[in-house]
Amino acid sequence: MHARFEGAVAATALLVTIAVTTLPARAQDAQDAAPDTGDTGTEDETPSSALTDAAEILVTATRREARGFDVPAFTSTVGRDGGTGMTTRLRRTVTDALQDLPSVMVQKTAYGQASPYIRGFTGYRTVMLVDGIRLNNSVFRSGPNQYWATIDPFTVDRIEVVRGPGSVLYGSDAVGGVVNAVGRRGGLQQEGDYVAGRTFTRWSDAEDSWTLRGETEGRQGALSFLAGGTYRSYGDLVAGAGTREQPNTGYRDTDGDLRLDWRQNEDVSWTLGVQHVDQDGVPRTHKTVDAVPYRGTDVGSELKRDLDQTRDLVYVRWTAFTDWVFADRAEVTTSWQRQKEAQHRIRDTSREDKQGVDVSTLGLQVQLDKATDWGDVTYGVEWWRDDVDSFRRDYKDGVLDLDRVQGPVADDARYDLVGVFAQDEFLWERTTITVGARFTYAKLRAANVDDPTVSGADPATPGNVMRLSDDWSDVVGSIRAVHPLDEQWNVFGGVSQAFRAPNLSDLTRLDDTSGLETPSPGLDSEEYVTYEAGLKGRGERWSVQTAYWYTDIDGAIVPSPTGRTIGGTPEVRKDNVGDGWAHGLELSGRYRLRPQWTVDGAVSWMDGEIDQIDPKRGVVSEPLSRMMPLTASATLTFEPESEPWLVWGSVRAADEQDELSLKDRTDTQRIPDGGTPGYVVWSVGGRMRIAENADVIIAIDNIANRNYRIHGSGVNEPGRNFIIALDLRF
């Protein structure tokens, strides 16, 4: 470990462990001073000033409201305000808001394409929810993908992160964790009928960017509303000393949103949500000749590779408190979501291609909650149907040369995912036990798939187009428990299964990402089992949670290099050979040093191996791809009581990562030879109310102008970055 990193980790760990090393005495003092309440652990006993994610009310962990302190899982919440909030820290995207959380590494293939790794898994092995609705669809890839970047942070009230398997409640893909971008709603500013407006303007130096947001919200009788639009423009990103400007990295983003909430009566409410996101010309720079080498990485050969991405979501949610025999509360959500992408690649002066995917997803979610003599039961059914169109057209000297069988995945395809789940939470003596199970059925039908056994991609070639049909069924379960040691300490743990049914990307992808993939029919589902044990504590001035986890991996679909290179890209094959394991430690804490001073911190470490196919040695056990290095972060916030301003300072540090998978070693455009160097980044900022209806927010990220790259990324992070924002309300 480098000396610089050791010093940063020591400083960060000091801030993080202040809470831990002083907890016994603080806890005893608080307990001695507290009145005798019988230690029932009810909501009334929680200190009103508790500083903790554990005091937050979560919905993602159990699909019903629960305090984080009582949830048998390691959870985090990122809000909008406060020293670590999205607005105060001027986070650019939803994924950037996750970067200081333990066991979360935000990899960035491009500046407009970010993919969090949670406990070592990303892509289609983590689930992203938009206000409880699956963002995941059947074209998601195994590696980093761009889809999480299509969530406008201005539509998000808070982000809930639940680590570990969530397949019982959320189905296929929920291996590393589940993240829910809980939506904002209007009508919360004041009592009675009103209409209010807001504008938010953000300028950033190193990003060469402008963000403009306008919105209106209010309430009229039983109807509340929130509507807004966002425009973002990014120029070429300037990295730290040594790299500086990274050409061909900028893009534009235009978004719009509407949410209506109608209270039909005391027991029944309706929600209508509409979202539109349009990203224009996001470059995948590391594949092009414009790439700037970092520690010896290779420069791409293409003249252009830009991606346009749009996402539309419309949903209606009905919620009712009932006196039905089988439910006290019912929730039904119907949704339609369309995710459309189009890539334009210019390979050289005479060759170019355009390809894309258009996925329309219908969704139906029914959830019922019932308090019974044997516990609080949550059960329901979910159905998702993807209709997929895909294309690729090759051009030579500007003239159409070939209209291929398919684009990145099969053309004219359908993928159904149906799940039935049930979970019971009951009290056994003083221990709360949560037991759940889910049955899932997945079915794929693809009309146009390029047959990998026939050379070429011309649909006119005999035998070059094949049909594909397959289905899978899985049953998973989990048992978890949380036990109070006393009023301030809970110990939790459990065993949870996860699974992932093969999707269109696994079976039919024909695309050049970090490796050239070809269709691979006949794959089976992946299976995972995670064992976890942890501890949570909270008091008036402190909170802490820590966990150790171990995941057993069985039959994961692993892309392995074949040893061949096609068009400058290493060819990979996909097989269910991925038996392996991953484990790690994570810690987060918060401590109020004085009434005005608060410190937040996190530390995480993980390791893991999985079987892969080496073209020369056969099946070998190698590190997980893009595994998160030892990472620590801390934020110190000063917020005077009754004063409309605050200031904060933060440090984030990561060790070097030289444990590389076989595929990582071939990804020489993103990962330097021997691995990605570690880094230490310091930042400061603050927020001040300059008028009754106006706030100014200022930040300086990466004060030391450090030149660094998050492991596995294709672009360096911004260098010294001056950011200023003006938040106006009227």
C-alpha positions in Angstrom: 0.0 0.0 0.0 1.4 3.4 -1.0 2.5 5.8 1.8 0.1 8.5 0.4 -2.8 6.2 0.5 -1.9 5.0 4.0 -1.9 8.5 5.3 -5.3 9.3 3.7 -6.8 6.1 5.0 -5.5 6.9 8.4 -7.0 10.3 8.4 -10.3 9.0 7.0 -10.4 6.1 9.4 -9.8 8.5 12.3 -12.9 10.4 11.4 -15.0 7.2 10.8 -13.9 5.5 14.0 -14.4 8.4 16.3 -18.0 7.2 16.6 -16.9 3.6 17.1 -14.2 4.2 19.7 -16.3 6.4 21.8 -19.5 4.5 21.5 -19.4 2.4 24.7 -19.0 5.4 27.0 -21.4 7.5 25.0 -24.0 4.7 24.9 -23.8 4.1 28.6 -24.1 7.8 29.4 -27.2 8.1 27.2 -28.7 4.9 28.7 -28.1 6.1 32.2 -29.7 9.5 31.4 -32.7 8.0 29.7 -35.9 7.2 31.5 -37.0 3.6 32.0 -39.3 2.8 29.1 -39.3 -1.0 29.3 -36.9 -1.4 26.3 -39.7 -2.2 23.9 -37.9 -0.7 20.9 -40.9 1.3 19.7 -40.7 4.4 17.5 -41.4 6.7 20.5 -38.1 5.6 22.1 -35.9 6.8 19.2 -34.1 10.0 20.2 -35.7 12.8 18.2 -32.2 14.1 17.3 -30.8 10.7 16.2 -28.3 11.2 13.5 -28.4 8.0 11.5 -29.5 6.3 8.3 -31.0 3.9 10.8 -33.6 6.5 11.8 -34.7 7.0 8.2 -37.9 5.5 7.1 -37.1 3.1 4.2 -39.5 1.3 1.8 -37.0 -0.6 -0.4 -35.6 -3.1 2.1 -39.0 -4.7 3.0 -41.4 -3.2 0.4 -43.2 -1.4 3.3 -42.2 1.4 5.6 -39.6 0.5 8.2 -36.9 2.2 10.2 -33.4 1.5 8.9 -32.3 0.5 12.4 -34.9 -2.3 12.4 -34.1 -3.7 8.9 -31.9 -6.9 8.8 -29.7 -5.5 6.1 -26.9 -2.9 5.5 -28.7 0.1 4.1 -27.9 3.7 3.1 -30.0 6.7 2.3 -28.8 9.7 0.3 -31.1 12.7 0.7 -31.3 16.1 -1.1 -30.1 18.4 1.7 -27.6 18.4 4.6 -23.8 18.1 4.4 -24.0 14.8 2.3 -27.1 15.6 0.3 -27.3 15.6 -3.5 -28.1 19.3 -3.7 -25.7 20.5 -1.1 -22.8 18.5 -2.6 -23.9 19.6 -6.2 -23.9 16.0 -7.4 -24.2 15.9 -11.2 -26.0 12.6 -11.5 -27.8 10.0 -9.4 -24.8 7.7 -9.7 -22.4 10.4 -8.5 -24.5 10.7 -5.4 -23.5 7.1 -4.5 -19.8 7.5 -4.7 -19.1 8.0 -0.9 -21.2 5.0 0.1 -19.4 1.8 1.4 -19.1 -1.1 -1.0 -20.2 1.1 -4.0 -17.8 2.0 -6.8 -19.1 4.2 -9.6 -17.3 3.2 -12.8 -17.6 5.5 -15.8 -17.1 4.2 -19.3 -17.8 7.7 -20.5 -18.7 10.9 -18.8 -22.4 10.4 -19.6 -22.3 6.6 -18.8 -21.8 5.5 -15.2 -22.4 2.1 -13.7 -22.2 1.5 -9.9 -20.6 -1.7 -8.7 -22.3 -2.9 -5.5 -20.5 -5.5 -3.5 -18.5 -6.4 -6.7 -21.5 -6.6 -9.1 -22.8 -4.2 -11.7 -24.9 -4.2 -14.9 -27.6 -6.8 -14.9 -26.5 -8.1 -11.5 -27.9 -5.1 -9.6 -31.4 -3.7 -9.8 -32.3 -0.1 -10.2 -35.8 1.1 -9.4 -37.4 4.4 -10.4 -40.0 5.1 -7.8 -40.3 1.4 -7.3 -40.5 0.5 -11.0 -37.8 -1.6 -12.6 -35.3 0.2 -14.8 -33.7 -3.1 -15.7 -34.8 -4.8 -18.9 -33.7 -7.8 -21.0 -31.0 -5.9 -23.0 -28.9 -4.9 -19.9 -25.3 -6.2 -20.2 -23.1 -8.0 -17.7 -20.6 -5.2 -17.5 -21.0 -1.5 -17.0 -23.9 0.1 -18.8 -25.3 3.6 -19.3 -28.9 3.2 -18.2 -28.6 4.5 -14.7 -27.5 7.9 -16.1 -31.0 8.3 -17.6 -32.5 9.3 -14.2 -32.8 13.0 -13.7 -31.7 13.7 -10.1 -34.1 16.6 -9.9 -37.0 14.1 -9.9 -35.5 12.2 -6.9 -36.4 12.9 -3.3 -33.9 10.3 -1.9 -31.9 7.3 -3.0 -32.3 4.1 -0.9 -29.5 1.5 -1.2 -30.0 -2.0 0.1 -26.9 -4.2 -0.3 -27.0 -7.9 -0.9 -29.5 -10.2 -2.6 -33.0 -8.8 -3.1 -34.4 -11.5 -5.4 -37.2 -12.5 -3.0 -38.8 -9.0 -3.3 -37.4 -7.8 -6.6 -36.8 -10.9 -8.7 -34.0 -11.6 -11.3 -30.8 -9.5 -11.3 -30.9 -8.4 -7.6 -27.5 -9.9 -6.7 -25.2 -7.1 -5.5 -28.1 -4.9 -4.3 -31.2 -2.9 -5.0 -31.2 0.9 -5.5 -34.5 2.8 -5.4 -34.7 6.4 -6.7 -37.7 7.5 -4.6 -39.6 10.2 -6.5 -40.3 13.7 -5.4 -43.8 14.9 -5.1 -45.4 18.4 -4.9 -47.7 20.0 -2.4 -45.4 19.6 0.6 -44.2 23.2 1.1 -47.1 24.6 3.0 -50.7 24.1 4.1 -53.7 24.9 1.9 -53.8 25.6 -1.8 -50.8 27.2 -3.4 -48.6 27.4 -6.5 -44.9 27.9 -6.3 -42.0 27.9 -8.7 -38.3 27.2 -8.6 -35.2 27.6 -10.8 -31.9 26.0 -10.3 -28.7 27.0 -12.2 -25.4 25.2 -11.9 -22.1 26.0 -13.6 -19.0 23.9 -13.4 -15.5 24.8 -14.4 -13.7 21.5 -15.1 -16.8 20.0 -16.7 -17.4 23.1 -18.8 -21.0 22.6 -18.0 -24.3 24.4 -17.5 -27.4 22.9 -15.8 -30.7 24.8 -15.9 -33.8 23.5 -14.1 -37.2 25.1 -13.9 -40.2 23.7 -12.0 -43.6 24.5 -10.5 -45.4 22.7 -7.7 -48.4 23.2 -5.6 -51.7 21.9 -4.3 -55.3 22.5 -5.3 -57.7 20.7 -3.0 -57.0 17.0 -2.9 -54.6 17.3 -5.9 -50.9 18.0 -5.6 -48.5 18.4 -8.5 -44.9 18.8 -9.5 -43.7 19.6 -13.1 -40.3 20.5 -14.4 -37.8 20.6 -17.1 -34.0 20.2 -17.1 -31.3 21.1 -19.6 -27.6 20.2 -19.3 -24.7 21.0 -21.6 -21.3 19.5 -21.0 -18.1 20.5 -22.9 -14.9 18.7 -22.9 -13.9 17.4 -19.5 -10.7 18.7 -17.9 -8.9 16.1 -15.8 -6.1 16.7 -13.2 -2.5 17.7 -13.7 -0.8 15.5 -16.3 -3.9 14.8 -18.5 -5.8 18.1 -18.5 -8.3 18.4 -21.4 -10.0 15.2 -22.6 -11.3 16.1 -26.1 -14.6 14.6 -27.4 -16.2 14.0 -24.0 -19.0 16.5 -23.9 -22.7 15.9 -24.6 -26.2 17.4 -24.0 -29.1 16.2 -21.9 -32.8 17.4 -21.9 -35.4 16.1 -19.5 -39.0 16.7 -18.5 -41.2 15.3 -15.7 -44.7 15.5 -14.2 -46.1 14.0 -11.1 -49.7 14.2 -9.9 -50.9 12.9 -6.5 -54.7 12.8 -5.8 -56.1 11.9 -2.4 -59.5 10.4 -3.3 -60.4 10.0 0.3 -58.8 9.2 3.7 -58.0 5.7 2.5 -57.4 5.8 -1.2 -54.8 7.8 -3.3 -53.7 7.9 -6.9 -50.3 8.8 -8.4 -49.6 9.6 -12.1 -45.9 9.9 -13.1 -44.4 10.9 -16.4 -40.7 11.2 -17.2 -38.7 11.9 -20.3 -34.9 11.9 -20.7 -33.0 12.6 -23.9 -29.2 12.3 -24.0 -27.7 13.5 -27.2 -24.3 12.5 -28.5 -22.6 10.9 -25.5 -19.1 9.9 -26.7 -17.4 6.7 -25.8 -14.1 8.4 -26.0 -11.7 5.7 -25.0 -12.6 3.8 -28.3 -11.7 6.7 -30.4 -8.5 8.4 -31.6 -9.4 11.3 -29.3 -8.6 9.3 -26.2 -5.8 10.6 -23.9 -3.6 7.8 -22.5 -3.6 7.3 -18.8 -0.6 5.5 -17.3 0.1 3.8 -20.6 -3.5 2.9 -21.7 -4.0 2.3 -25.4 -5.7 4.9 -27.6 -8.7 3.7 -29.7 -8.7 3.5 -33.5 -12.2 4.8 -34.3 -12.9 8.3 -35.5 -16.3 8.5 -33.7 -18.5 6.5 -31.4 -21.5 8.5 -30.0 -24.6 7.2 -28.3 -28.0 8.8 -28.2 -30.3 7.6 -25.4 -33.9 8.3 -24.6 -36.1 7.0 -21.8 -39.8 7.6 -21.4 -41.8 6.4 -18.3 -45.5 6.7 -17.6 -47.0 5.0 -14.6 -50.3 5.0 -12.5 -50.3 3.8 -8.9 -53.4 3.1 -6.8 -52.9 2.8 -3.1 -55.6 1.9 -0.6 -55.9 1.1 3.1 -58.6 -1.6 3.2 -60.7 -3.8 5.6 -60.3 -6.8 3.3 -59.9 -10.2 4.8 -56.7 -10.8 2.9 -55.1 -7.3 3.0 -54.9 -4.2 5.2 -53.2 -2.2 2.4 -53.1 -2.7 -1.3 -51.0 -1.2 -4.0 -51.3 -1.6 -7.8 -48.9 0.0 -10.2 -49.2 -0.2 -14.0 -46.4 1.2 -16.1 -45.0 1.7 -19.6 -41.4 2.4 -20.1 -39.5 2.9 -23.3 -35.7 2.9 -23.5 -34.2 3.6 -26.9 -30.5 3.9 -27.8 -28.8 4.6 -31.1 -25.0 4.4 -31.7 -23.2 6.1 -34.6 -19.7 4.7 -35.2 -17.2 5.9 -37.8 -14.4 3.3 -37.9 -12.3 5.0 -40.6 -12.7 7.4 -43.5 -14.6 4.8 -45.5 -16.4 2.6 -43.0 -19.2 3.5 -40.5 -22.2 1.9 -38.9 -25.3 2.8 -37.1 -27.0 0.4 -34.6 -29.6 0.6 -32.0 -32.2 -1.0 -29.7 -35.7 0.0 -28.9 -37.2 -1.6 -25.8 -40.9 -1.1 -24.7 -41.7 -2.5 -21.3 -45.2 -3.0 -19.9 -45.3 -3.6 -16.2 -47.9 -4.7 -13.6 -47.2 -4.8 -9.9 -49.7 -5.9 -7.2 -48.6 -5.8 -3.6 -50.8 -6.6 -0.6 -49.9 -6.2 3.1 -51.7 -7.9 6.0 -51.1 -7.9 9.7 -51.9 -11.4 11.0 -51.5 -13.4 14.2 -48.3 -15.0 12.7 -46.7 -11.7 11.6 -46.8 -8.9 9.1 -47.2 -10.4 5.6 -46.2 -8.8 2.3 -47.1 -10.6 -0.8 -47.9 -10.0 -4.5 -47.2 -10.6 -8.1 -45.2 -8.8 -10.8 -45.2 -9.0 -14.6 -42.8 -7.4 -17.0 -42.9 -7.7 -20.8 -40.2 -6.4 -23.1 -40.8 -5.9 -26.8 -37.5 -5.4 -28.5 -36.5 -4.1 -31.9 -32.8 -4.0 -32.9 -31.0 -2.9 -36.0 -27.5 -2.4 -37.5 -26.6 -0.9 -40.8 -23.1 -0.8 -42.3 -22.0 1.9 -44.7 -19.1 2.1 -47.0 -18.0 5.4 -48.5 -21.4 6.9 -47.3 -23.5 4.3 -49.1 -25.5 1.5 -47.3 -23.4 -1.7 -47.6 -25.3 -4.2 -45.4 -28.5 -4.2 -43.4 -27.6 -6.9 -40.8 -29.7 -9.6 -39.3 -29.8 -7.9 -35.9 -28.3 -5.0 -34.0 -26.6 -5.4 -30.6 -29.3 -8.0 -29.6 -31.9 -10.0 -31.4 -34.4 -8.2 -33.5 -38.2 -8.7 -33.2 -37.8 -10.2 -29.7 -40.0 -10.6 -26.6 -39.0 -11.3 -23.0 -41.5 -12.0 -20.2 -40.6 -12.0 -16.5 -43.3 -13.1 -14.0 -42.8 -13.3 -10.3 -44.9 -14.3 -7.3 -43.5 -13.4 -3.9 -44.4 -13.6 -0.2 -42.5 -12.4 2.9 -43.5 -12.7 6.6 -42.0 -10.6 9.4 -42.7 -11.9 12.9 -41.5 -11.5 16.4 -40.0 -14.5 18.2 -39.3 -13.5 21.8 -37.2 -10.3 21.2 -35.9 -11.3 17.8 -37.6 -10.1 14.6 -37.4 -12.8 11.9 -38.1 -12.2 8.2 -38.7 -15.2 6.0 -39.5 -14.9 2.3 -39.7 -16.8 -1.0 -40.3 -16.0 -4.7 -41.1 -18.1 -7.8 -40.1 -16.6 -11.1 -40.8 -17.6 -14.6 -38.9 -16.1 -17.6 -39.6 -16.7 -21.2 -37.7 -15.5 -24.3 -38.7 -15.5 -27.9 -36.5 -14.0 -30.6 -37.4 -14.0 -34.3 -34.2 -12.7 -35.9 -30.9 -13.9 -34.4 -27.6 -14.0 -36.3 -26.6 -17.7 -36.3 -23.0 -17.8 -34.9 -22.2 -21.0 -36.8 -22.7 -19.3 -40.2 -20.2 -16.7 -41.3 -21.3 -13.2 -42.2 -24.3 -11.2 -41.1 -26.3 -10.9 -44.3 -29.9 -12.0 -43.8 -29.9 -13.2 -47.4 -27.3 -15.8 -46.6 -29.0 -19.2 -46.2 -29.1 -20.4 -42.6 -27.8 -17.0 -41.3 -31.1 -16.2 -39.5 -32.3 -18.4 -36.7 -35.2 -18.2 -34.2 -34.6 -18.7 -30.5 -37.1 -19.7 -27.8 -36.3 -20.7 -24.3 -37.7 -20.4 -20.7 -36.4 -20.7 -17.1 -38.0 -21.0 -13.7 -36.5 -20.4 -10.3 -37.4 -20.5 -6.7 -35.4 -18.5 -4.1 -35.8 -17.8 -0.4 -34.3 -15.9 2.4 -34.3 -15.8 6.2 -33.0 -12.8 8.0 -33.2 -11.6 11.6 -32.5 -8.6 13.8 -32.1 -8.8 17.5 -31.9 -5.9 20.0 -29.0 -6.1 22.4 -30.4 -3.0 24.2 -32.1 0.2 23.2 -29.2 1.4 21.2 -27.7 -1.7 19.6 -29.2 -4.2 17.1 -27.4 -7.2 15.7 -28.6 -8.5 12.4 -27.8 -11.3 9.9 -29.2 -13.9 7.6 -28.9 -16.1 4.5 -30.4 -14.9 1.2 -30.5 -16.5 -2.2 -30.4 -14.6 -5.5 -30.7 -15.7 -9.1 -30.5 -14.2 -12.5 -32.3 -15.7 -15.5 -30.4 -15.4 -18.9 -31.6 -12.4 -20.8 -31.4 -11.2 -24.5 -28.0 -9.8 -23.8 -26.6 -13.1 -22.7 -28.1 -15.2 -25.4 -28.1 -13.0 -28.5 -25.7 -10.1 -28.1 -23.6 -9.4 -31.1 -21.7 -6.3 -30.1 -18.3 -4.7 -29.6 -18.1 -3.4 -26.0 -14.9 -4.2 -24.1 -14.9 -7.5 -25.9 -16.6 -8.8 -29.1 -19.6 -10.9 -28.0 -21.5 -13.3 -30.3 -24.9 -15.1 -29.7 -24.7 -17.9 -27.1 -27.9 -19.9 -26.9 -28.4 -22.6 -24.3 -27.3 -20.7 -21.1 -28.7 -21.5 -17.7 -29.7 -19.3 -14.8 -27.1 -18.0 -12.3 -27.5 -18.8 -8.6 -26.1 -17.0 -5.6 -26.2 -17.4 -1.8 -25.1 -14.6 0.5 -24.4 -15.0 4.2 -24.3 -11.8 6.2 -23.8 -10.6 9.8 -23.7 -7.1 11.1 -24.2 -4.6 13.9 -26.2 -1.3 14.1 -26.1 1.3 16.8 -27.6 4.8 17.2 -28.0 7.5 19.8 -28.6 11.2 20.1 -25.1 12.1 18.8 -24.0 9.1 16.9 -24.9 6.2 14.6 -22.9 3.3 13.1 -23.5 0.1 11.1 -21.0 -2.5 10.0 -21.3 -5.9 8.3 -19.4 -8.8 7.0 -20.8 -10.6 4.0 -19.9 -13.7 1.9 -21.4 -14.6 -1.4 -21.2 -18.0 -3.0 -21.5 -17.9 -6.8 -22.8 -20.9 -8.8 -22.9 -21.0 -12.6 -22.5 -17.3 -13.4 -22.3 -16.5 -17.1 -18.8 -15.4 -17.6 -17.3 -13.7 -20.7 -13.9 -15.1 -21.3 -11.4 -14.1 -24.0 -10.9 -16.7 -26.8 -7.4 -15.4 -27.6 -8.6 -14.1 -31.0 -8.8 -10.4 -32.0 -11.5 -9.3 -34.5 -11.3 -5.7 -35.9 -8.9 -4.8 -33.0 -11.3 -6.0 -30.3 -10.7 -9.2 -28.3 -13.3 -11.8 -28.9 -15.0 -13.3 -25.8 -17.2 -16.3 -25.3 -20.0 -16.7 -22.6 -20.4 -19.8 -20.5 -22.0 -20.9 -17.2 -18.6 -21.8 -15.8 -18.5 -19.0 -13.2 -18.3 -20.8 -9.8 -16.7 -18.6 -7.2 -17.0 -16.4 -4.2 -16.8 -12.8 -3.0 -16.7 -11.4 0.5 -16.1 -8.1 2.2 -16.3 -5.8 5.2 -18.2 -2.5 5.2 -18.6 0.3 7.8 -20.4 3.6 7.9 -20.9 6.0 10.8 -22.0 9.4 11.8 -21.0 11.4 14.9 -22.0 14.8 16.1 -18.8 16.2 17.6 -20.6 19.3 18.8 -24.0 20.8 18.1 -22.8 22.4 14.9 -20.2 19.8 13.8 -21.0 16.4 12.2 -18.7 13.8 10.7 -19.9 11.1 8.3 -17.6 8.3 7.1 -17.4 5.0 5.4 -14.8 2.3 4.8 -15.1 -0.8 2.6 -12.9 -3.8 1.6 -13.7 -6.8 -0.6 -12.1 -9.7 -2.4 -13.4 -12.4 -4.7 -12.6 -15.0 -7.4 -14.6 -16.6 -10.1 -13.9 -19.4 -12.7 -13.1 -18.2 -16.2 -11.9 -19.8 -19.4 -8.3 -19.2 -20.4 -7.7 -20.0 -24.1 -4.5 -21.8 -23.1 -5.1 -23.2 -19.6 -8.8 -24.0 -19.7 -10.9 -23.2 -16.6 -9.0 -21.1 -14.1 -9.9 -19.2 -11.0 -9.3 -15.4 -11.4 -10.3 -12.2 -9.6 -13.8 -10.8 -10.2 -13.8 -8.2 -13.0 -13.3 -4.6 -11.9 -13.3 -5.4 -8.2 -13.5 -2.4 -5.9 -10.3 -1.6 -4.1 -10.0 -0.7 -0.4 -11.9 2.6 -0.2 -12.6 5.2 2.5 -14.4 8.5 2.6 -15.3 11.1 5.2 -17.2 14.4 5.3 -17.1 17.0 8.1 -20.0 19.4 8.1 -20.4 22.7 10.1 -24.0 23.8 10.3 -24.7 26.5 13.0 -28.0 26.3 14.7 -30.7 28.7 13.5 -28.3 30.0 10.8 -29.2 29.6 7.1 -25.8 28.3 6.0 -23.4 25.4 6.3 -19.9 24.4 5.1 -18.4 21.0 4.5 -15.1 19.4 3.7 -14.5 15.8 2.5 -11.8 13.3 1.6 -12.2 10.2 -0.5 -9.4 7.7 -1.0 -8.9 4.4 -2.9 -6.0 2.0 -2.9 -4.5 0.8 -6.2 -6.3 -2.2 -7.8 -4.0 -4.7 -9.4 -6.2 -7.8 -9.0 -7.5 -8.2 -12.6 -9.7 -10.7 -14.3 -8.7 -12.2 -17.7 -11.1 -9.8 -19.4 -9.7 -6.8 -17.4 -6.2 -7.6 -18.7 -7.4 -7.4 -22.3 -9.2 -4.1 -21.6 -6.0 -2.0 -22.3 -7.9 1.1 -23.3 -9.5 1.5 -19.8 -7.2 -0.3 -17.4 -3.5 0.5 -17.2 -1.0 -2.4 -17.4 -0.7 -3.8 -13.9 -3.9 -2.2 -12.6 -5.4 1.2 -11.7 -3.4 3.5 -9.4 -4.9 4.6 -6.1 -5.9 8.2 -5.3 -6.8 10.7 -2.6 -9.2 13.5 -3.4 -10.1 16.5 -1.1 -13.1 18.8 -1.6 -14.8 21.7 0.2 -18.0 23.6 -0.2 -21.0 25.3 1.4 -24.5 26.6 1.1 -25.8 30.0 2.1 -29.2 31.7 2.0 -28.6 35.1 0.6 -32.3 36.1 0.6 -35.6 34.6 1.8 -36.1 32.8 -1.5 -32.5 32.4 -2.7 -29.6 30.1 -1.9 -26.0 30.1 -3.3 -24.1 26.8 -3.3 -20.4 26.6 -3.9 -18.0 23.7 -4.1 -14.4 23.1 -5.0 -13.9 19.4 -5.9 -10.4 17.8 -6.1 -8.6 20.8 -4.5 -5.2 19.3 -5.2 -6.0 18.8 -8.9 -5.2 15.1 -8.7 -5.2 13.2 -12.0 -7.0 10.0 -11.3 -9.4 7.4 -12.7 -12.0 5.2 -11.0 -11.0 1.6 -11.6 -12.3 0.3 -14.9 -13.4 3.7 -16.3 -12.7 5.0 -19.8 -12.3 8.6 -18.7 -10.5 10.4 -15.9 -12.4 12.3 -13.2 -12.5 16.1 -13.2 -9.4 18.0 -12.0 -9.8 21.0 -9.7 -13.4 21.8 -10.3 -15.1 25.1 -9.2 -18.9 24.7 -9.1 -21.4 27.3 -8.2 -25.2 27.1 -8.2 -28.1 29.5 -7.6 -31.3 28.1 -6.2 -34.3 30.5 -6.5 -37.8 29.9 -5.1 -40.8 32.1 -5.9 
